[in-house]
Amino acid sequence: MLARKKLSDPKALLTAAASFAATAMLIRSVANDFVPMELRSYFFSRISKLCCKFSSTLIVVIDEFQGHSTNKVFEAVDTYLGTKVTPYVRRIKVSKGDEDTKLIVTADRDEEIVDVYEDLQVSWILVCTEIESSGTRSGGDNNSFSKLERKAFELKFHQQHREKVLNSYLPYILERAKAIKEEIKAIKLHTVVYGAWDSNAINLDHPMSFKTLAMDPDLKMELMDDLNNFVEGKEFHRRTGKAWKRGYLLYGPPGTGKSSLIAAMANHLSYDIYDLDLTSVRSNCGLRSLLLSMSNRSILVIEDIDCTINLQNRESSRESGDNSKNQVTLSGLLNFIDGLWSCCGEERIIVFTTNHKDRLDPALLRPGRMDMHIHMSYCNFSGFKQLAFNYHGISEHQLFEEIEGLIGEVKVTPAEAAGELMKSRDAEISLQGLINFLQNKKTQPHDKDETDKDAKGDHQEGKEKKDGEEEKVKQAEGDKADTSKDAKGDRPEGTEKQDGEEEKLN
Ligand SMILES: Nc1ncnc2c1ncn2[C@@H]1O[C@H](COP(=O)(O)OP(=O)(O)OP(=O)(O)O)[C@@H](O)[C@H]1O
């Protein structure tokens, strides 16, 4: 009774705590002075091992470095945990690299982050310890010691989840981190300078997206599905033994949005663009090293392929001898599209553009080479409505009816329509300007626009075109034995477009 009373007295409690602390310090200093360090560390390690034996917690340590290189798992965890920082975390770090478009937030050292993955709850903590590293001072042979910091993530969880953490949770983090990095990464536009990709690629800050692109809605949807299937197609490509790449041929008159579509694709996928001007490449060898030095998850663009060097005229280059060593040839290029070299690198998209599809070598049009042929054509009413919404935020207006009539009669490119619509901030003035422009065009004699005539085909022409193409293709097959493959086997399955194309060729 007396003892309980004594303990409930705060003064007595304080005195007891102070004397306990003093005793502990005395024991510690006696131990430090009289017990050898080896014995002490042995003693402590036994105690901690004993504690671990009874503990059900497992700790996975992920060091920042593995030998001299950075540990990829550490980097991935760092990125991943940035998305798990909750308001309960008291100390956070914020950073941003040259390549990033957003701030990167991570938890600071010793801050615990709790994560839940399916039925598994784990806790993460970044532990930093100072270590001494010995080195020789420059200019002398004295050994010096400098302090280094060793960083490691400690992952704690119940030991029953060991398999799940190692086989499922950590691989999941690696995948997520890759996706997060792609999201925050600025899209780069690479060009060739002195035969190599410019090391200071610029940020592609192009605002075009599939939302703002004026394009036939069904075709737009089909293309977006195709791109999404491609991105998720790792397993499919591995299973079918096909290189993980996809080719698109964009064709149509100037100003119909081929470049805009490429920007929309890059923004949609967060892929870098490698803009290749073939005239700046000296040989197939140069082309090979350029293509091999491209990063994965990227789009290779070769614009106006019909205008670049002597690609379409292989016969003449053959007659004048094999000059593949000192110039870029079509077969050199095709080797990268579907020859052996195409398997170097993965998740790559190749886009060719042309204003004159009919001028291309049939070998380029061969099925399986370019997976989708996309016709970008003149503005129709739905395209115009998209542009009116982009520039003036309007979905209807009293002048729309008149414009619908005129657009049905006059060939106007989206670039021309966009040019009129951006002349004034006042929607009415712009629309009236477009009407005047269309009326003017209507009264002018028609240009004989061969570009669109030949272009119209791919989606609408059907049988007539197909037969012609088949003949050209057959001719081309014999032409390129080194890169040719069976058209059917070469073609990935799974999209309507491909099946349709296949039908066309059979
Ligand atoms: N389909 C479209 N949707 C929205 N804007 C477009 C479209 N087509 C063209 N434009 C507008 O016109 C401008 C020029 O278009 P773009 O360069 O994409 O055409 P292009 O077909 O690539 O032309 P070229 O064959 O001459 O390279 C774009 O910057 C954009 O403002």
The ligand as an SDF file (V2000), in Angstrom:
LIG
                    3D

 31 33  0  0  0  0  0  0  0  0999 V2000
   -5.9600   16.8780  -88.7770 N   0  0  0  0  0  0  0  0  0  0  0  0
   -5.6400   18.0180  -88.1660 C   0  0  0  0  0  0  0  0  0  0  0  0
   -6.1620   18.3090  -86.9500 N   0  0  0  0  0  0  0  0  0  0  0  0
   -5.8370   19.4600  -86.3430 C   0  0  0  0  0  0  0  0  0  0  0  0
   -5.0080   20.3770  -86.8560 N   0  0  0  0  0  0  0  0  0  0  0  0
   -4.4660   20.1370  -88.0520 C   0  0  0  0  0  0  0  0  0  0  0  0
   -4.7480   18.9370  -88.7500 C   0  0  0  0  0  0  0  0  0  0  0  0
   -4.0970   18.9580  -89.9140 N   0  0  0  0  0  0  0  0  0  0  0  0
   -3.4120   20.0960  -89.9360 C   0  0  0  0  0  0  0  0  0  0  0  0
   -3.6260   20.8110  -88.8420 N   0  0  0  0  0  0  0  0  0  0  0  0
   -3.0490   22.1260  -88.5490 C   0  0  0  0  0  0  0  0  0  0  0  0
   -2.2330   22.4760  -89.6560 O   0  0  0  0  0  0  0  0  0  0  0  0
   -0.8570   22.5670  -89.3070 C   0  0  0  0  0  0  0  0  0  0  0  0
   -0.0110   21.8240  -90.3600 C   0  0  0  0  0  0  0  0  0  0  0  0
   -0.3660   20.4450  -90.3470 O   0  0  0  0  0  0  0  0  0  0  0  0
    0.6910   19.2560  -90.4370 P   0  0  0  0  0  0  0  0  0  0  0  0
    2.0740   19.7940  -90.4950 O   0  0  0  0  0  0  0  0  0  0  0  0
    0.3870   18.2960  -89.3860 O   0  0  0  0  0  0  0  0  0  0  0  0
    0.3070   18.6640  -91.8490 O   0  0  0  0  0  0  0  0  0  0  0  0
    1.1120   17.6130  -92.7360 P   0  0  0  0  0  0  0  0  0  0  0  0
    0.0900   16.7260  -93.3400 O   0  0  0  0  0  0  0  0  0  0  0  0
    2.1540   16.9850  -91.9280 O   0  0  0  0  0  0  0  0  0  0  0  0
    1.7610   18.5330  -93.8220 O   0  0  0  0  0  0  0  0  0  0  0  0
    3.0730   18.1990  -94.7130 P   0  0  0  0  0  0  0  0  0  0  0  0
    2.7360   17.0480  -95.5980 O   0  0  0  0  0  0  0  0  0  0  0  0
    3.2680   19.4780  -95.4860 O   0  0  0  0  0  0  0  0  0  0  0  0
    4.1800   17.9280  -93.7580 O   0  0  0  0  0  0  0  0  0  0  0  0
   -0.7530   21.9200  -87.9440 C   0  0  0  0  0  0  0  0  0  0  0  0
    0.2010   22.5580  -87.1520 O   0  0  0  0  0  0  0  0  0  0  0  0
   -2.1270   22.0960  -87.3560 C   0  0  0  0  0  0  0  0  0  0  0  0
   -2.2310   23.3540  -86.7270 O   0  0  0  0  0  0  0  0  0  0  0  0
  1  2  1  0
  2  3  1  0
  2  7  2  0
  3  4  2  0
  4  5  1  0
  5  6  2  0
  6  7  1  0
  6 10  1  0
  7  8  1  0
  8  9  2  0
  9 10  1  0
 10 11  1  0
 11 12  1  0
 11 30  1  0
 12 13  1  0
 13 14  1  0
 13 28  1  0
 14 15  1  0
 15 16  1  0
 16 17  2  0
 16 18  1  0
 16 19  1  0
 19 20  1  0
 20 21  2  0
 20 22  1  0
 20 23  1  0
 23 24  1  0
 24 25  2  0
 24 26  1  0
 24 27  1  0
 28 29  1  0
 28 30  1  0
 30 31  1  0
M  END
$$$$
